[in-house]
Amino acid sequence: MEVLQRTANRGSISTGYDIDNSLKFERSGGGEHVRTSDQAVGNKKTWTFSAWLKRTQLGQDYSCVFGSGYTNIQFMDNDKLRVVLYDGSNSRYADTDQVFRDTAAWYHIVIALDSTQGTASDRVKIYINGVRVTSFSNTTYTNMSQNDEFGLGYAGSDGSERWLRLGDFFAGSEGFSGYMSDVYYLNGTAEDADAFGEFDGDSGIWIPKKYTGSGFGTQGFKYEFKDSSALGTDTSGEGHDANGLNNITAADQATDTPTNNFQTFLSDGSLFNTGANNITYSEGGTKFAKGNATAWTISYTNMAMPNGKWYMEFENHGTGKNTQYGLIPVAFPTSRAYLDTYIGATTDGTVAYNLASGSFNQNGGGSGGVSSVTGDIIGIAVDIDNNRAYWHKNGTYMDSSDPVAGSGGKVLSDEPYFFALATYNPNNNGKTNTGGYTAISISSGASDENGYGTFEYALPSGYYALCTKNLAEFG
């Protein structure tokens, strides 16, 4: 766990302030956003926005997190964070030098505007994981005049461009892809980051805490996304609920949070992806799509299994398609020697179930397994402690294997592993489920023995969803 913890918050620290839910946003979903359009007149000079974010797609230009009209907080195509402040005629910019490309991490961002400040550089403050940003690649915000007024704070009746939007630009099509959690907007109050988080005394990692102030003003809110039937509920006590959920449903509620971070597949596929052979991810990093090349491409998750017993599911997306669901050792991605090969092609410890052949690929050969068709759920139970892995189709384990008894299954190398997939046919796509969120339609909602994850089939006794709370206990 130390490697996961030392560079960023990955939800692995027990804080006493647990965050149970997040909301999944998708740019390609048709302008997914949470909107408040009936707010009263607010303060146009002073406000604070605080949120925990986990990105799942990189390189998107104008990836808007929050804003009103042309005033907004966004990620650019260079993966830097930009704050845009529009006063009705001019836009002021603040672009961080820092890039945000870690799709395994939850980032905490705080933006505080207070144009009443006498010192120009203090009128906009940006904090990332508790540390104030002082280095910018582009900044014109210090050119603002004292007491300038900007987008946020207008009444909803001033026009649709004044609506408060979480997850998209007011004109649509420039949305955020990823998860948001523990979202605060304060109107009339400029708070520092330590109002929403603190450094853990043991690890030094920035962790969330509950805001105890009263600076919500006439427009402020807190979104926790706790009620799947009312995801826009303001839980601050102010009653400033969202009155619009555009292309957002109960299915977009997630349990992947900054206090319990779930594995997802890397947003760029893997080090092996190039050009037309690339795999990209959407739907919170759980739905994959391959480019138009006819060649093998391997992709893997952003959390390793060093010890313990773990479980996840995949969906068969097309009968006869050459796609594999399996495992690769952690050492495997460090070499590009396996470009354009499939999982299990050589004696390297990799192993996978092939949907097209219905057999297992390992050590250059194929054996066992059962046939599979579109819609089948393929589950993998991995016992790192005893170096074995087991695959089921729709709840029945293949080759009469038994993950609880430790019988059958495939032998693994004595080393940590990643969950992985590989696909060959051009324009292939499919769905994964690591437990925190999935685009697969779930009917049963099974969880592990700690109550974490949501899966279609019951986990074998002693096996767990791969998330940071479970890793802290078993990994």
C-alpha positions in Angstrom: 0.0 0.0 0.0 2.9 2.4 0.6 3.5 2.8 -3.1 -0.1 3.7 -3.7 -0.2 6.2 -0.8 3.0 8.2 -1.1 2.3 10.3 -4.2 -1.4 11.2 -4.0 -4.7 10.4 -2.2 -6.0 7.1 -3.4 -8.7 6.7 -0.7 -6.6 4.4 1.4 -6.6 6.3 4.7 -9.3 5.9 7.4 -10.3 9.4 8.3 -13.3 9.1 10.5 -15.1 11.1 7.8 -16.2 8.5 5.3 -17.6 9.5 1.9 -19.9 6.8 0.7 -20.9 8.0 -2.8 -19.8 9.8 -5.9 -21.4 10.7 -9.1 -20.2 9.5 -12.5 -20.1 12.1 -15.3 -19.6 11.3 -19.0 -18.7 13.9 -21.6 -20.0 11.7 -24.4 -23.2 11.0 -22.7 -24.9 14.1 -24.2 -24.1 16.9 -21.7 -24.4 15.1 -18.3 -24.7 17.7 -15.6 -26.4 18.8 -12.4 -28.1 22.2 -12.8 -29.5 24.7 -10.4 -31.4 27.4 -12.4 -33.7 29.0 -9.8 -31.1 30.4 -7.4 -31.6 33.8 -5.7 -29.2 36.7 -6.3 -25.9 36.0 -4.6 -22.5 37.5 -4.1 -20.7 38.1 -7.4 -17.4 39.0 -5.8 -16.7 36.2 -3.3 -17.3 32.4 -3.6 -15.6 29.0 -3.0 -15.8 25.7 -4.9 -14.5 22.5 -3.4 -14.7 19.0 -4.8 -12.9 15.7 -4.9 -12.4 14.5 -8.5 -11.2 11.3 -10.2 -10.5 11.6 -13.9 -11.2 8.8 -16.3 -10.5 10.4 -19.7 -7.5 12.5 -20.4 -6.7 15.1 -23.1 -10.2 16.5 -23.4 -10.3 20.2 -24.2 -12.7 22.4 -22.1 -13.6 19.6 -19.7 -15.8 21.7 -17.5 -16.2 20.8 -13.8 -18.3 23.6 -12.6 -19.4 27.1 -13.6 -22.0 29.6 -14.6 -22.0 31.1 -18.1 -18.5 31.8 -19.2 -17.1 31.6 -15.7 -16.0 28.1 -15.1 -13.5 25.6 -13.8 -12.2 23.2 -16.4 -9.4 20.8 -17.5 -7.7 21.6 -20.8 -6.5 19.2 -23.5 -3.0 19.5 -21.9 -4.5 18.1 -18.7 -3.9 21.4 -16.8 -6.6 23.0 -14.6 -7.9 26.3 -15.8 -10.1 28.8 -13.9 -12.0 31.3 -16.2 -13.5 34.4 -14.7 -15.9 36.3 -17.0 -17.1 39.8 -16.0 -19.5 40.4 -18.9 -16.9 41.7 -21.3 -13.5 40.2 -20.4 -12.2 36.8 -19.3 -9.4 36.4 -16.8 -7.5 33.1 -16.7 -5.4 31.1 -14.3 -3.8 27.9 -15.7 -1.8 25.6 -13.4 1.6 24.4 -14.3 0.7 21.1 -12.8 -0.9 18.4 -15.0 -3.6 16.0 -13.8 -3.0 12.6 -15.4 -3.2 10.1 -12.6 -6.4 8.2 -13.2 -5.8 6.1 -10.1 -6.0 9.1 -7.8 -8.6 11.3 -6.3 -7.7 15.0 -6.5 -9.1 17.6 -4.2 -9.5 21.0 -5.8 -10.5 24.2 -4.0 -11.1 27.5 -5.9 -11.7 30.6 -3.9 -12.5 34.0 -5.4 -12.4 37.2 -3.3 -12.1 40.2 -5.6 -12.4 42.5 -2.6 -8.8 41.7 -1.6 -6.3 44.6 -1.9 -3.5 42.3 -3.2 -4.2 41.2 -6.8 -2.6 37.8 -6.4 -4.9 37.0 -3.4 -8.1 37.5 -5.3 -8.1 34.0 -6.7 -6.6 31.1 -4.7 -6.3 27.6 -6.1 -5.5 24.6 -3.9 -4.6 21.1 -5.0 -4.6 18.4 -2.3 -4.3 21.1 0.4 -1.4 23.0 -1.2 -1.9 26.4 -2.7 -0.9 26.7 -6.4 1.7 29.4 -6.9 3.1 28.5 -10.3 1.0 29.2 -13.4 1.6 28.5 -17.1 -0.9 31.2 -18.1 -2.4 33.9 -15.8 -4.3 37.1 -16.4 -6.4 36.9 -13.2 -4.1 39.4 -11.5 -5.3 42.0 -14.0 -8.7 42.1 -12.5 -9.8 45.2 -10.7 -10.6 45.2 -7.0 -14.3 44.4 -6.5 -14.8 43.0 -10.0 -17.9 40.9 -10.3 -17.9 37.5 -12.2 -20.4 34.9 -13.4 -21.3 33.1 -10.2 -23.7 34.9 -7.9 -26.2 36.0 -10.5 -29.8 34.9 -10.1 -31.1 32.1 -12.3 -33.7 34.5 -13.7 -30.9 36.4 -15.4 -30.8 33.9 -18.2 -29.7 30.3 -18.8 -26.1 31.3 -19.0 -26.3 32.1 -15.3 -27.4 28.7 -14.3 -25.0 26.8 -12.0 -23.8 23.7 -13.7 -21.8 20.8 -12.3 -20.2 18.6 -14.9 -20.7 20.6 -18.2 -20.4 24.0 -19.9 -23.6 25.9 -20.2 -23.7 25.4 -24.0 -23.2 21.6 -23.6 -20.7 19.2 -25.3 -17.8 20.3 -23.1 -18.3 18.1 -20.1 -16.2 16.4 -17.5 -15.5 12.6 -17.6 -14.9 11.0 -14.3 -16.2 11.0 -10.8 -17.1 13.8 -8.4 -17.6 13.5 -4.7 -18.2 15.7 -1.6 -18.9 18.8 -3.7 -19.3 22.2 -2.0 -20.2 25.6 -3.4 -20.1 28.6 -1.0 -21.5 31.9 -2.1 -20.3 35.0 -0.2 -17.4 33.2 1.6 -13.8 32.5 0.5 -12.4 29.5 2.3 -9.0 28.0 2.3 -8.5 24.3 1.6 -8.2 23.4 5.3 -11.9 24.1 5.7 -12.5 20.9 3.7 -9.5 18.7 4.3 -6.4 18.0 6.4 -3.1 16.2 6.2 -3.1 12.8 7.8 -0.8 12.8 10.8 0.8 9.4 10.0 1.1 9.4 6.2 1.1 13.1 5.4 -1.6 12.5 2.7 -4.3 15.1 2.2 -7.7 13.6 3.3 -11.3 14.9 3.4 -13.1 16.3 6.4 -16.5 17.7 6.9 -17.0 21.4 6.3 -18.4 22.9 9.6 -18.7 26.5 8.5 -21.9 28.4 7.6 -20.8 30.2 4.5 -23.3 28.8 2.0 -25.0 32.1 1.5 -28.1 32.5 -0.7 -26.9 30.0 -3.4 -24.5 27.5 -1.7 -24.9 23.8 -1.5 -23.3 20.5 -0.6 -23.8 17.5 -2.9 -23.1 14.1 -1.5 -25.1 12.1 -4.1 -26.3 9.8 -1.3 -29.9 9.3 -2.5 -30.0 7.6 -5.9 -33.6 8.8 -6.4 -32.6 12.4 -5.7 -29.0 12.9 -6.7 -29.2 16.7 -6.7 -30.2 16.9 -3.0 -28.4 19.7 -1.1 -27.3 18.1 2.2 -25.9 21.4 3.6 -29.3 22.1 5.3 -29.8 25.2 3.1 -32.3 23.5 0.9 -30.6 24.6 -2.4 -31.4 21.4 -4.3 -30.6 21.1 -8.0 -33.6 21.3 -10.2 -32.2 19.7 -13.2 -30.3 16.4 -13.8 -29.4 16.2 -17.5 -28.8 12.6 -18.7 -28.1 11.6 -15.2 -29.9 8.7 -13.6 -29.7 6.5 -10.5 -27.4 4.3 -12.5 -24.7 7.0 -12.3 -24.4 6.9 -8.6 -21.1 5.2 -7.6 -19.3 3.9 -4.5 -15.8 4.8 -5.8 -14.8 7.7 -3.5 -11.8 9.4 -2.0 -12.2 7.3 1.2 -12.6 4.0 -0.7 -11.0 4.1 -4.1 -11.8 1.3 -6.6 -9.5 0.1 -9.4 -10.4 1.1 -12.9 -8.7 0.4 -16.2 -6.1 2.9 -17.3 -7.7 5.6 -19.3 -5.2 5.3 -22.2 -5.5 1.6 -22.2 -1.9 0.7 -21.4 1.7 1.3 -22.5 1.1 -1.0 -25.4 -1.5 1.1 -27.1 -0.5 3.0 -30.2 -2.6 4.8 -32.8 -5.3 2.8 -34.4 -4.5 -0.1 -32.0 -5.4 2.1 -29.0 -8.0 1.1 -26.4 -10.0 4.0 -24.9 -12.3 4.0 -21.9 -15.6 5.7 -21.1 -18.4 5.3 -18.5 -16.2 6.0 -15.5 -13.3 3.9 -16.9 -15.5 0.8 -17.2 -16.4 0.6 -20.9 -13.7 0.0 -23.5 -13.5 0.6 -27.2 -10.7 -0.4 -29.5 -9.4 1.5 -32.6 -9.8 0.2 -36.1 -6.5 -1.9 -36.2 -6.6 -5.6 -36.6 -4.1 -6.5 -34.0 -3.9 -7.5 -30.3 -3.9 -4.8 -27.7 -3.5 -5.4 -24.0 -4.9 -3.2 -21.3 -4.8 -3.4 -17.5 -6.0 -1.8 -14.3 -4.4 0.9 -12.2 -4.2 -1.2 -8.9 -2.1 -4.3 -8.4 -3.0 -7.3 -6.3 0.1 -7.8 -4.1 -1.6 -10.3 -1.7 -5.1 -11.5 -0.8 -8.1 -12.8 -2.7 -9.9 -10.6 -5.3 -12.8 -10.6 -7.7 -14.2 -8.7 -10.6 -16.5 -9.2 -13.6 -16.6 -8.6 -17.3 -19.4 -8.8 -19.9 -19.1 -10.7 -23.2 -19.8 -8.0 -25.7 -20.0 -10.1 -28.9 -20.1 -13.8 -29.7 -17.0 -15.0 -31.6 -15.0 -11.8 -30.9 -11.3 -12.3 -30.1 -11.3 -10.7 -26.7 -9.6 -12.0 -23.5 -10.3 -11.4 -19.9 -7.5 -12.3 -17.6 -4.4 -11.4 -15.6 -0.9 -10.1 -16.2 2.0 -9.9 -13.7 3.0 -6.4 -12.5 6.4 -6.8 -14.2 4.7 -7.4 -17.6 3.9 -3.8 -18.5 7.4 -2.6 -18.1 8.4 -4.1 -21.4 7.1 -3.3 -24.9 8.4 -6.6 -26.2 4.8 -8.0 -26.0 3.3 -5.4 -28.3 0.8 -7.0 -30.7 0.7 -10.3 -28.7 -2.2 -11.7 -26.7 -2.3 -12.6 -23.0 -0.9 -16.0 -22.4 1.1 -16.1 -25.6 4.4 -16.9 -23.9 5.7 -18.3 -20.6 5.5 -15.0 -18.8 2.9 -15.7 -16.1 0.0 -14.2 -18.1 -3.3 -16.1 -18.4 -6.7 -15.3 -19.9 -10.0 -16.7 -21.0 -10.7 -16.1 -24.7 -14.3 -15.3 -25.6 -13.9 -16.5 -29.2 -12.4 -19.9 -28.5 -14.0 -20.5 -25.1 -10.7 -21.7 -23.9 -7.8 -20.5 -21.7 -4.6 -19.0 -23.1 -1.5 -19.7 -21.1 2.1 -20.6 -21.9 1.5 -20.3 -25.6 -1.4 -22.8 -25.7 -5.1 -23.1 -25.2 -7.1 -25.5 -23.1 -10.3 -26.0 -21.0 -13.0 -23.4 -20.6 -16.5 -23.3 -22.0 -18.2 -21.5 -24.9 -19.6 -18.0 -24.3 -22.1 -15.8 -26.1 -23.1 -12.1 -26.0 -24.4 -11.0 -22.6 -22.6 -13.6 -20.6 -21.0 -12.4 -17.4 -17.4 -13.6 -16.9 -16.1 -13.4 -13.3 -12.5 -13.8 -12.2 -11.6 -14.8 -8.6 -7.8 -14.4 -8.0 -6.0 -16.0 -5.0 -2.7 -14.3 -4.9 -1.7 -15.9 -1.6 -1.9 -19.4 -3.2 -1.1 -18.4 -6.8 -4.3 -19.5 -8.4 -7.1 -17.9 -10.4 -10.6 -19.1 -11.3 -13.1 -18.0 -14.0 -16.9 -18.4 -14.0 -19.5 -17.9 -16.7 -22.8 -16.6 -15.3 -21.9 -17.9 -11.8 -20.7 -21.4 -12.7 -17.0 -21.9 -12.4 -15.3 -23.4 -15.4 -13.6 -26.8 -15.5 -15.3 -27.8 -12.2 -12.9 -25.4 -10.3 -13.7 -24.2 -6.8 -12.1 -20.9 -5.6 -13.2 -21.5 -2.0 -11.8 -25.1 -1.8 -8.7 -24.0 -3.8 -9.2 -26.8 -6.4 -8.7 -26.5 -10.1 -8.2 -23.1 -11.6 -5.1 -21.8 -13.3 -1.6 -21.6 -11.7 -0.1 -18.1 -11.4 3.5 -17.0 -10.9 4.5 -16.1 -7.4 4.2 -12.3 -7.9 1.6 -9.4 -7.8 -0.9 -9.2 -10.7 -3.1 -6.8 -12.5 -6.5 -7.6 -13.9 -6.2 -7.2 -17.7 -8.0 -7.6 -21.0 -6.9 -7.9 -24.6 -8.8 -7.5 -27.8 -7.9 -8.2 -31.5 -10.8 -7.3 -33.8 -11.1 -3.7 -35.0 -13.7 -1.5 -33.2 -14.3 -4.0 -30.5 -15.9 -2.8 -27.3 -17.0 -4.2 -24.0 -17.7 -3.6 -20.3 -15.9 -4.2 -17.1 -17.0 -4.2 -13.4 -14.5 -3.6 -10.7 -17.2 -2.9 -8.1 -17.3 0.8 -7.7 -19.3 1.5 -10.8 -20.2 -0.3 -14.0 -22.1 0.2 -17.2 -23.2 -3.4 -17.0 -26.9 -3.8 -16.1 -26.8 -5.3 -12.6 -29.9 -7.1 -11.3 -28.7 -8.8 -8.1 -26.3 -6.2 -6.5 -24.0 -8.6 -4.7 -21.3 -7.2 -2.5 -18.2 -8.7 -0.7 -18.2 -9.7 2.9 -17.1 -6.2 3.9 -20.1 -4.7 2.0 -18.0 -3.2 -0.8 -18.6 -3.4 -4.5 -21.7 -4.1 -6.6 -21.6 -7.2 -8.7 -24.0 -9.5 -10.6 -22.9 -12.7 -9.0 -22.0 -13.5 -5.4 -18.3 -13.4 -4.5 -16.7 -16.6 -3.3 -16.3 -16.6 0.5 -13.1 -14.9 1.4 -12.8 -13.0 -1.9 -13.1 -9.2 -2.1 -13.6 -6.2 -4.4 -10.3 -4.5 -5.2 -10.6 -1.2 -3.4 -8.3 0.6 -1.1 -10.2 -0.2 2.1 -9.9 -3.9 1.3 -6.3 -3.5 0.2 -5.4 -1.9 3.5 -6.8 -5.0 5.3 -5.8 -7.8 3.0 -3.2 -6.5 0.5 
